[in-house]
Amino acid sequence: MTQLPDWVPPHIDMTVPSIARMYDYMLGGGHNFAADRDVVKRGELVEPGLRRIARLNRSFLRRAVLFMVDQGIRQFLDIGSGVPTVGQVHEIAQKAVPECRVLYVDRDAIAVAHSELILAGTDHVGVLHADMRNPEAILDSDEARRLLDFDEPIGLLFLLMLHWVPDEDDPHRLLATYRDALVSGSHLAITHATDDRQPQMMDGMVDTMHRTRSPDQARPRSYDEVHAMFGDFELVEPGLVGCGTWRPGGPGDIAEDAKYNEFVYAGVARKS
Ligand SMILES: C[S@@+](CC[C@H](N)C(=O)[O-])C[C@H]1O[C@@H](n2cnc3c(N)ncnc32)[C@H](O)[C@@H]1O
């Protein structure tokens, strides 16, 4: 019998691809299986720049977290946090202000198991195995109570994850529950795949996932649909824009080929 790597929790079907492990592969990580790599490679036949898009999103994550720290945010709730990779939210925030606290949440067992492993012994950081479609299980969890003070502003992150929530689960209603749990001064950051600019490519990506048995099925959304996810929070400048064009600070933040900046919308908004 083949020995499983020690980072694989029991009962994982390695033949079913997961977006957490596919994304890990796109970012050069080692916590993925042949089934995950195969879907990414098929996706790259549709759009060879997939890994570029993933890296642009990670650059946005860093800018958004640093922006929030600058605004006085000292605690973060990162939902759909993924398999840990270089430049985690706590690394960025705690480098700027060591007492920053972070709760990571993901529904993927491997993302959570690996997060637990590498976060063991790290102060002010926790991880929760939960589905964002159950806000109460997250907001009322012991981990949230231990790490987050809901009477103080929180930085809430939903990066490249809301397009995995189908319309029938009503992501707008779910987001309203999360926004309502936050006090004034809190910030919300979202990145979300869109088919506004490159509909054929996005159709091809959606179709590639449809052909798998993965539970992760993408629903790209329009500018108006993503904009509505911020509710009455006020978008900070430059508003909801292509990911690479949100306050780029250097060459790794923005792609020279403009189309790569436009596959994903990005925005940060503040609760007044
Ligand atoms: C593409 S990764 C993004 C990781 C990270 N947020 C980033 O932007 O670098 C999407 C993550 O969302 C998670 N996810 C998808 N649907 C979810 C849900 N309903 N609840 C919690 N996590 C979810 C997946 O398991 C995956 O780890």
The ligand as an ORCA input file, in Angstrom:
! r2SCAN-3c Opt
* xyz 0 1
  C      -8.162     30.207     -4.496
  S      -8.041     29.849     -2.785
  C      -7.698     31.476     -2.126
  C      -6.745     31.490     -0.935
  C      -6.433     32.872     -0.364
  N      -7.650     33.509      0.120
  C      -5.772     33.771     -1.368
  O      -6.445     34.657     -1.911
  O      -4.575     33.632     -1.631
  C      -9.790     29.672     -2.317
  C      -9.973     29.052     -0.959
  O     -11.351     29.199     -0.566
  C     -11.725     28.012      0.105
  N     -13.198     27.912      0.076
  C     -13.998     27.758     -1.019
  N     -15.291     27.728     -0.647
  C     -15.301     27.863      0.713
  C     -16.335     27.914      1.680
  N     -17.623     27.802      1.325
  N     -16.001     28.082      2.985
  C     -14.687     28.192      3.358
  N     -13.662     28.138      2.475
  C     -13.960     27.986      1.167
  C     -11.029     26.896     -0.654
  O     -10.918     25.718      0.101
  C      -9.669     27.561     -0.931
  O      -8.736     27.262      0.063
*
